Amino acid sequence: MANLVSLLGCFGILFAMCYVASASSLAVSSALFIFGDSTVDPGNNNHMETIPENRADYKPYGQNGFFEGPTGRFSDGRVIVDFIAEYAKLPIIPPFRQPSAKYTKGVNFASGGAGILSETNQGLVTDLKTQLKNFEDVQKSLTENLGDEQAKKLISEAVYFFSIGSNDYMGGYLGNPKMQQDYNPEQYVDVVIGNLTKAIQSLYEKGGRKFGFLSLSPLGCLPALRILNPKASQEERRCFEGASELALAHNNALKAVLTSLEYLLKGFKYCNSNFYNWLQDRINNPSKYGFKEGVNACCGTGPYRGIYTCGGKKEVTDYELCDNAEDYVWWDSFHPTERIHEHFAKALWNGPPLSVGPYNLKDLFFNNEMKLTIADVVDNPHSNHFQF
Ligand SMILES: *[C@@H]1O[C@H](CO)[C@@H](O)[C@H](O)[C@H]1NC(C)=O
């Protein structure tokens, strides 16, 4: 009720004062907790034993100079969550495994190569289940340091961002004959989505309320997957449809799950994206969006630079590097450039409802004080004249 009164007050005589007051309370941002794979790993894998394919702490990763040198990000510079943190007026969110990491603005648990299923790249990555366990440790430490009440507030107002799933379909399924024997594609998507749903529910039970999701890309159009396309000759530049179909099925299934969770879980709010077509369009028509190259990677070797050799630390040490990464959609054989990450982040932040919703990230970060929904207000007989 207090909220309703103050909201109504905002439209009264005291409009100007009230506006100032609410603007300042809206400016307190939420913390950001990140779960995922190489699309959002800020360097967690630097601190664990794994293969060079799952690390990016060597040149030319990070070459664009935003950071002093390679950080472990699989990009020429920043990744999507760095931009989101900036828009949310947060510092860069530290990797969980960074020894000096402070947790009060959030933590990034992501690990290059990780999947939703524990079987995906097992032993070489921090899988989603373990990332959630690590979150429990952070929650404990927050409670110890801030006290129960403050920690609960931080947890409930925080945004939980997920960018994970591609590895389950690439290495975890298409690269794993045993999995293909055990599950047909439809069943496999159900298992992956079932485990992701469990992860969301477990964070909700721990007090999380606001969730953000980066959808899967048209996986078959990654330079590394184009060269695996069993059907296309090199001239054809065709995407590997089987891989893209899995990503599409995953995106559709996640959309359905989130719609039902919104009904089942009180106070559950989310921002989902549908960037499959969005990215496909940039791949096919790069010049429409200010890019010059949508098919070939900037860094790598072989056709489309789809052989994953960027940096020369892997089995094959030859690699080529383009002059201007910002002209490219793909940085290396698997990962987009900083510029694509920035475009993703901008769209999720306040993007068009067609590809992002039901909330955008800006709503999730800055609307802590707005407990009323639009539905509450239009139900109120005194509020019919309000224009939103
Ligand atoms: C989670 O994944 C495992 C395989 O790692 C599978 O056996 C299990 O059924 C999945 N759980 C759900 C809820 O789908």
The ligand as an SDF file (V2000), in Angstrom:
LIG
                    3D

 14 14  0  0  0  0  0  0  0  0999 V2000
   19.9270  -34.3200  -16.1150 C   0  0  0  0  0  0  0  0  0  0  0  0
   20.9310  -34.9090  -16.8910 O   0  0  0  0  0  0  0  0  0  0  0  0
   21.1880  -36.2650  -16.6150 C   0  0  0  0  0  0  0  0  0  0  0  0
   22.3590  -36.6350  -17.4870 C   0  0  0  0  0  0  0  0  0  0  0  0
   23.4670  -35.8970  -17.0760 O   0  0  0  0  0  0  0  0  0  0  0  0
   19.9520  -37.0770  -16.8990 C   0  0  0  0  0  0  0  0  0  0  0  0
   20.1720  -38.4340  -16.5820 O   0  0  0  0  0  0  0  0  0  0  0  0
   18.7920  -36.5440  -16.0680 C   0  0  0  0  0  0  0  0  0  0  0  0
   17.6010  -37.2210  -16.3990 O   0  0  0  0  0  0  0  0  0  0  0  0
   18.6010  -35.0660  -16.3300 C   0  0  0  0  0  0  0  0  0  0  0  0
   17.6070  -34.4980  -15.4300 N   0  0  0  0  0  0  0  0  0  0  0  0
   16.4630  -33.9390  -15.8580 C   0  0  0  0  0  0  0  0  0  0  0  0
   15.5720  -33.3710  -14.7970 C   0  0  0  0  0  0  0  0  0  0  0  0
   16.1570  -33.8890  -17.0360 O   0  0  0  0  0  0  0  0  0  0  0  0
  1  2  1  0
  1 10  1  0
  2  3  1  0
  3  4  1  0
  3  6  1  0
  4  5  1  0
  6  7  1  0
  6  8  1  0
  8  9  1  0
  8 10  1  0
 10 11  1  0
 11 12  1  0
 12 13  1  0
 12 14  2  0
M  END
$$$$
